[in-house]
């Protein structure tokens, strides 16, 4: 009897399960994913979450997904990079995203490592401190040897972090100022450009601005037509200014048909306002190094003119929006001003040039030399005169080649990129160092084998890319150029070019650069140039100090900044050193 009853109960239970599955669908598992937002894709309507175990998860934001901040329903556009969230999942479907503001009193007290965080733009940065500008005020924290810095999903060096970068700082201890991790914004969120145009309309509800008859600023060329007659931008109640006074969207609506300046980004395919300034007078433009600056009074001297600036001044450097406090003396700048009551007021300051050869945060510096290989030692190479009348040269921070008369040796390692640009061949370090045993039969290229055997490279001209610090001078790359060994006395054959990568052609082995500028040593200025394509057969390439062989070009991304050393050879200029930084 009991057995029959058990069978009946089991059969009934199975029947109920089948009916429930048919009528209501299979039951799904409910779970909670906790972490911070690593990426937001507005086009695909997805967010990428980095959980506290270091794993990433891409979540689809469906029309049915509720996004909630402090129990108020929000939209995907209200979320931001680095924000802490809880995602309520049923199976793989996101039912609710609970987003937490930066300061949530309900989460004070004991914290999981990394769960306390701050967001903002970098105002100042040193090797052991970081100061950010958050929503309300400036905040300063400590960087330690244990602080980890992330960008584009990988760990980076502190030298790759720039003033103006958007960052998320996390802490392992709620009571201490030591930063545990720094997460740097992706390159897509950098400033795309600056627009000037008239306000056509402002939609306060949709937080949209329509700009009519826009112009865009191009370095060296000033304002040129942008192309679209009306441009739509996403705009919020932050970083909106009329002169030095902050305004909101409601105030902005009152300036319809008035001209404005807008620094914008185009992350995820949508144009967004990063900073906006209302135009208040006739324009004048200046382009020159800053002769003097006073932050307290908001004044600077450019091209012998006294120019005023204020918190609303748009300042751009390295494709980043930076603070007015980051405008430094002697920097090359383009300044667009409005004449207000007879005085020029800066509405845009574009800091030009490059910082690749300047002293860096970790105490190192990249230097480029041009000279002869005087001698080769065990893991050292000595640089000598270019010819009997001309000492070897060093490229200075102000982009000039200066003769050096002191003897120098550079440390050489097995990782040093040694390249013979005449043969278009990379030379392994152990082949180059004469004091080490070499089996010449291992060298497949016959001409290279003969050169190594005959000690060919001694007294041959070369470019030396050196990382200098208090610990010595490390040779990162050497481009041996015996075919351009002849130098005219006092005539500069090398010159500097800056730009950014537009396109990489792997089949043709070349890179096309845009936003090109050539340094004119006669007037000490960067001058605008046209896009140009550089063949890579004779060049050494370094990305963030790491030598990039020809077969690793896929590691380079379009948009990467470049510093190029070219050599004048009759009517043809050839690039021999390409330094890349992102």
Secondary structure as GFF3:
##gff-version 3
##sequence-region A 1 582
A	DSSP	alpha_helix	2	24	.	.	.	ID=ss1
A	DSSP	beta_strand	30	41	.	.	.	ID=ss2
A	DSSP	beta_strand	46	51	.	.	.	ID=ss3
A	DSSP	beta_strand	56	60	.	.	.	ID=ss4
A	DSSP	beta_strand	66	69	.	.	.	ID=ss5
A	DSSP	beta_strand	72	74	.	.	.	ID=ss6
A	DSSP	three_ten_helix	76	78	.	.	.	ID=ss7
A	DSSP	beta_strand	84	90	.	.	.	ID=ss8
A	DSSP	beta_strand	93	99	.	.	.	ID=ss9
A	DSSP	three_ten_helix	105	107	.	.	.	ID=ss10
A	DSSP	beta_strand	116	125	.	.	.	ID=ss11
A	DSSP	beta_strand	129	133	.	.	.	ID=ss12
A	DSSP	beta_strand	138	142	.	.	.	ID=ss13
A	DSSP	beta_strand	148	151	.	.	.	ID=ss14
A	DSSP	beta_strand	154	155	.	.	.	ID=ss15
A	DSSP	three_ten_helix	158	160	.	.	.	ID=ss16
A	DSSP	beta_strand	166	171	.	.	.	ID=ss17
A	DSSP	beta_strand	181	184	.	.	.	ID=ss18
A	DSSP	three_ten_helix	187	189	.	.	.	ID=ss19
A	DSSP	beta_strand	193	203	.	.	.	ID=ss20
A	DSSP	beta_strand	208	218	.	.	.	ID=ss21
A	DSSP	beta_strand	222	225	.	.	.	ID=ss22
A	DSSP	beta_strand	230	234	.	.	.	ID=ss23
A	DSSP	beta_strand	240	242	.	.	.	ID=ss24
A	DSSP	beta_strand	245	246	.	.	.	ID=ss25
A	DSSP	alpha_helix	249	252	.	.	.	ID=ss26
A	DSSP	three_ten_helix	253	255	.	.	.	ID=ss27
A	DSSP	beta_strand	259	265	.	.	.	ID=ss28
A	DSSP	three_ten_helix	267	269	.	.	.	ID=ss29
A	DSSP	beta_strand	272	278	.	.	.	ID=ss30
A	DSSP	beta_strand	282	294	.	.	.	ID=ss31
A	DSSP	beta_strand	299	302	.	.	.	ID=ss32
A	DSSP	beta_strand	305	308	.	.	.	ID=ss33
A	DSSP	beta_strand	314	317	.	.	.	ID=ss34
A	DSSP	beta_strand	320	322	.	.	.	ID=ss35
A	DSSP	three_ten_helix	324	326	.	.	.	ID=ss36
A	DSSP	beta_strand	332	340	.	.	.	ID=ss37
A	DSSP	beta_strand	343	351	.	.	.	ID=ss38
A	DSSP	beta_strand	365	377	.	.	.	ID=ss39
A	DSSP	beta_strand	380	384	.	.	.	ID=ss40
A	DSSP	beta_strand	393	395	.	.	.	ID=ss41
A	DSSP	beta_strand	401	403	.	.	.	ID=ss42
A	DSSP	beta_strand	408	411	.	.	.	ID=ss43
A	DSSP	beta_strand	417	420	.	.	.	ID=ss44
A	DSSP	beta_strand	425	426	.	.	.	ID=ss45
A	DSSP	alpha_helix	429	432	.	.	.	ID=ss46
A	DSSP	three_ten_helix	440	442	.	.	.	ID=ss47
A	DSSP	alpha_helix	446	453	.	.	.	ID=ss48
A	DSSP	beta_strand	461	469	.	.	.	ID=ss49
A	DSSP	beta_strand	472	480	.	.	.	ID=ss50
A	DSSP	three_ten_helix	482	484	.	.	.	ID=ss51
A	DSSP	beta_strand	494	505	.	.	.	ID=ss52
A	DSSP	beta_strand	510	520	.	.	.	ID=ss53
A	DSSP	beta_strand	525	528	.	.	.	ID=ss54
A	DSSP	beta_strand	532	535	.	.	.	ID=ss55
A	DSSP	beta_strand	540	543	.	.	.	ID=ss56
A	DSSP	beta_strand	546	547	.	.	.	ID=ss57
A	DSSP	three_ten_helix	550	555	.	.	.	ID=ss58
A	DSSP	beta_strand	561	569	.	.	.	ID=ss59
A	DSSP	beta_strand	572	581	.	.	.	ID=ss60
###
